């Protein structure tokens, strides 16, 4: 009987803890995605005349450029392809009636690109910086088996780590001088969940996460808003996903959600279904690490095998 009473008390405590967790979770969701954006809405144009976006001619980067233009910012477009830069600039100017400036730069090249960019933006009031440029593996692969290994590893570090550091170094001094500004760094959900077969990509995005956290601690008191956005799957050229779903939205839908969270949260997946996905994976991993790793590894290996079959490098 005493044992039953003990179990009954344990059950009550467990239910109370679960209820508290659910209330907190629901409050966090309501505040993050509804109350916060309404109360903390950021006037990007007031932070500075120009918004600079790297990797801006496709996908998430292009949508940040468009949605910042829709908010009245003039846009500095920095990317590799001159043809795409010109097309994107023309599209934005025509649709949003703002000014644009294009800067051709390949972030997989050397240090010289930053001198060029610095010269081009010297006289511009950069109020918002979106560090979006980045590269990933062409398909999930084991660390030692990544094709063209040395080049890929070098490019991952240059595009994903060096770029966010150096571009922030170029834009931040002006923001600090004016006492206002916004820095949005695009990370990846792969940095916060188990990510076998994407090891270096996930690690490079973990740098973006930690870098943004430190910036926020150092410069929040100086009027700078810093945010790390860690998306899951988005329907873009990089992801290879062609049809949008609940968990893999279009870039437009994703950025519409993520940009509304600036000023409310400094670290976010940017999109509620992505938060549900990452929390679920993290919960499984916390409950059973070995099962969580097996589950993710199996999924990544299946993706790897499908890709290799398409390339004719794996027997059917």
N, C-alpha and C positions, 0 to 999 in steps of 0.2 A: 504493500500500500504506500509506504514511504517512497519507494522507488517510482511509483506512478505519479505521486505528488511532485517529485523532483523533475520527472519528464514533462509534467504539465507546466511547471514553472519555466522550464527551459523553452518549451514551445511558445509560451506567452512572451518571453524575452525575445525570442527569435522573430516573432511576428511584429513586436514593437520596433525592433531594429529594422526589419524590412519595411515597415510602414514609414519610419523616419527617412530611410534611404529613398523610398519612392517619392515622398513629399519633397525632399531636397532635389531629386532628379527633375521632377516636374517644375519646381520653381526655377531651377537653372535653365531648363528649356524655355519656359515662358519668358524669363528675363532676357536670355541671350537672343532669342529669335523674335520677340515681340516688344516687350517693355523697353529693353535697352536701346534698340535701334530708334525707337520713337523719342526717347528722352535724350540720347547722346548723339543725335544725328550730326554728322560732320559736314560743314560747309567747306568743301575742298578748295573752291576758288579763293576763299578768304585766307587760305594758308600760303598762297603764292600763285602768281599768274600762270605758271607752267607746271604741267605734270609730265614727268619723264617715265617712259615704260620701255623696258628691255624685252627682247623676244616678242615683238608686238605685232607681227604680221599674220599670225594664226592663233587659233585657240584661245586660251585663257588670257594671254597677253593682249591680243587684239581687242578682246571684250573689255578689259580694264581700260584700254585707250579710248574705246568708244563710250563707255559709261562715265569716264571722267570728262570727256568732251561734252557729253550730254549735261553735265553739271557745270559747264561754262569754262572749264580749263582749256587753255591752249596746250597742245600736245607735242612733246619731243619724242619722236619715234626712233628707237635704236635697234637695229637688227642687221642681219647678214646680207639679205637679198635686196639690191637696189630696186629691182622691178617691183617686188612686193611692197617695199617701203613707199614707193611713189603711188602705187595703187591704193594702199591703205590711207596715205595722207590725203589723196584726192577724195576718197570716199568720206573721210571724217570731215574735211573742210566743207564739202558739199552738203552733207546731211546735218551737221551741227553748227555750221557758220562760225567756226573757230579757226585760229591760225595753227599751223603745224610746222615742225622743223624735223628734217630727216637726217640721221647720222648712220652711215654704213659702218658696221663693225662686226667682226667675227670673234666672238668671245673665246673661241678655241685657239686663237692666235696669241702672240706674246704681249708683253707689257706695253708695247708701243701704242696699242689701241686706246689706252687710257689717257695718254697725252693728247691724242686726237680728240677724244670726247671732251676732255677738260677744256681744250681750246674752243670747241664749238659751243659750250654752254657757259662760258666765262661771264657773259653779261646777262644771263637769263635768271629770273627769279624762280627757282625750282621749289615749288611748295609741296609737291607730292612726288615720291620716287617709288616706282613699282619694280622691284627686282624679280622679274619673271623668267628671264632667260635660263635655260637649263637643258641638259640632255640626259637620256637614260640608256640602258642597254637596248639593243635592237630586239632582243627577246630575253626571257629569263635564262640565266646560265650560271653554272658553277664558276667560282672565282677564277680558277686556273684555266678554264676552258673558254673564256670570253674571246671571241675572234678579234684579231688585230689588237692583242692585249695591251701592249705598251701605249699605242696611240689612244685607245679608248680610255685607259686609266688616266692618262695625262689630260685628255679633253674633259673628262668628268670633273676633275679637280679644278681646271681652269674655268669651265662654264658654270659649275654649281657652287664652288667655294670661293675662288678668287674674284669672280664677277660681283657677287653680292657684297664682298668686303670692299673692293676698290670703288664700286659705284657709290656705295654709302659714304666712303671717304671723300668723294667728289661733291656730293650733294649736301651732306650734313652740315658743313661749316656755315653755309648761307642760312640754313634753317636755324641754327643756334644763334647766329647774329640777329636774326629777326625775331627770335623767341617763339617760333611756330613752324610746323611742318608735319608731314605724314610720310612714314616709310613702311611700305608693305613688302614683305619678303615671302616669296612663294616657295614653301617647302614641300613635303609630301607625307601622306599618311604612312608610307612605308617606314618612316623614321620612328614611329611610335607603336608599331605592331611588329611581330616577327616577320622578317623579310628575307628568307633564304633565296638564293639565286638572283638577288638584286643587291648583294652585300655592299658594294662600293657606292652605288647610287643611293641606297638608304642611308649609309654613313655620311655621305656628302650632304644629304638633306637634314640629318641630325645636327650637323654643323650650323645650318641655316636656322634651325630651331633655337639652339643654344646661343648663337650670335644675336638673334633678335631679342631673346630674353635679357641678355646683358645690356644691349642698347636701351631697352625699355627701362631697366633699372637706373642706368646712368643719365638718360636724357629726358625722362618723363617730367622731371622738375624744371626742365628748361623749355617746356611747352611742345615737345616733340612726341607725336603719337607713333608708336612702333607696333607692328602687328606681323605675326607669322601665320600664314595660311597653309594648312597641310591637307590638301585635297586627297580624296580617294580617286576612284575611276571617274574620268570626265570624257565625254565624247569629243575627242580631239585627234589630230593627226599623230601626235606623240603616242597616245594610248593605243591607237589602232582600232578603237571602238567606233563603229560607224552609225549605230542606231542607239539613241538615248533611251534610258530606262530610269526607274525610280532611283536606283543606286548609282547610275552613270548618266548624269544630266548633260544637257548641252552646255557648252562653255558659257553661253549667254545666261542661262538659268543659274549656273554655278556662281558666276561673278556677280550677278544681281543680288544673290543671297550674301556672298562673302563681303562685298563692298559695304553693305548695310550694317555690318558688324564692326566696322572701324570705329573706334572710340568706345566700344562696349567691351570687347575682349581683346587681349593682346596675343592670345594663342588659341587657334581655332581650326577645325576642319573646314569651316566656312559654309557648311551645308548640312542641315539636320540629318538626312539619311546617311551621310558619311560619318557623322558622330555616332549614330546608332551602330553602323558597321564596325568602326574601330573599337567602340566600347564592348561590343559583343565578342570580337576576337580577343581583346584584352581580358575579358572576363573568363573566357575559355582557357586562356593561357595561365591566368592566375589560379584557376581551379585545378587544372592539370596541364602543367607545362609541356610534358612529353606529348600529350594528345594534341595540344594546340600547335606545337611545332610540326608534328606529323601531318595535321590537317592542312596547314599552310604550305608545307613542303610538297605534299601530294598535289595540291592545286597548281603550284608553280611548275612542278615537273610535267604535269599534263599540258600546261601552256607551252612549255619548252618543247615537248615532243611534237605537238601539233605544228609548231613553227619549224622545227627541223624537218618534218615530213614535207612541208610546203617547199622547203629549200632543197629537198631531195637528199638530205644528209642523214636520214634515219629510215631504216627499213620499215615498211608498212606493217 
